[in-house]
Amino acid sequence: MSKIKEIVGISAIILVVILALGFFGYKYLIKQETFLTQIKGSKSNQESLGEPSGDLKIDFIDVGHGDSIWIETAEGKNSLIDGGEDQRSFNYLKSRGINSIDVMVVTHLHSDHLAGLLYYLDEMEVKEVILNNDQCGKIEPHMTPCLEFMDKIKKKNTPVKLANINDQYDWGKDIETTVLWPNRYMKPYDNRQPYNNNSIVLLIKFGRLKFILTGDAQYGAKRAIILNNPDLDADILKVAHHGAKELGGGGPSEFIEKITPKIAIISTAIELEGYPHEETLDNLKSVGAKILQTSQEGSITISTKRGGYKIETEK
């Protein structure tokens, strides 16, 4: 009888252990599943890209009506995409102890993207500049800062690359940066805004996490991009042209429907009519994107960790 009791007791202990392991294992699996679904990526993508060994931080800096994006790697490499129109971008990086820029990208030559970069050229070492193939126009307020920028990089002998479709850049370990646009040998389908439509558009992959940064690209450029990249998608989209209504497209955005971002970031000023436009916001909402605007949130920081990401806002 005592032996039977002993067997029953052992069996009860084993059952409790199994139930406990099952409970905690279930909680662990749920936690993992929640973490992994923060980002897109099929099994084949996971295997080919792998998990990054370090972290990545991307700041969408509040510069009012303009763009400025700072990318910082775990190794301390700094890339800057546009600089807004005034000193706010420069002050933001300077206050964080940044004294040099490894790569500076000018998506296009409009002053709300380019003028703020003059402060960096005056005060910091800029190791490389990436431009599209445009020339400075003759319309203010864009012409003067553009000419000044070109003069400064020439006098400083700053190395310059001209971006072209499918170019790839080495911006740090585990980061894949690919140019989606412009195509120097082909004009976009609709070219009513040639400077905007010639914006440098970048796809940045970090492990399975994907960012698309669009400058001020309009319908013509975006249509060419999705025709050239039928499987293109992204987790995080920097919305083109400060969320303005898309010229040439009208109605639902083919580009947004194709990309289906989880997070959509709009860089614009407070209460600037048409930026963002209701049609753009409706298009983003229709694909379930969470919309963040620098006009409401201040600067927005996305930092990665073990393949997932977290978002922090200034306000």
Secondary structure, 3 states (H helix, E strand, C coil): CHHHHHHHHHHHHHHHHHHHHHHHHHHHHHHHHHHHCCCCCCHHHHHHHCCCCCCEEEEECCCCCCCCEEEEECCCCEEEECCCCCCHHHHHHHCCCCCEECEEECCCCCHHHHCCHHHHHHHCEECCEEECCCCCCCCCCCHHHHHHHHHHHHHCCCCEEECCCCCEECCCCCEEEEEEECCCCCCCCCCCCHHHHCCCEEEEEECCEEEEECCCCCHHHHHHHHHHCCCCCCCEEECHHHHCCCCCCCCCCHHHHHHCCCEEEECCCCCECCECCHHHHHHHHHCCCEEEEHHHHCCEEEEEECCEEEEEECC
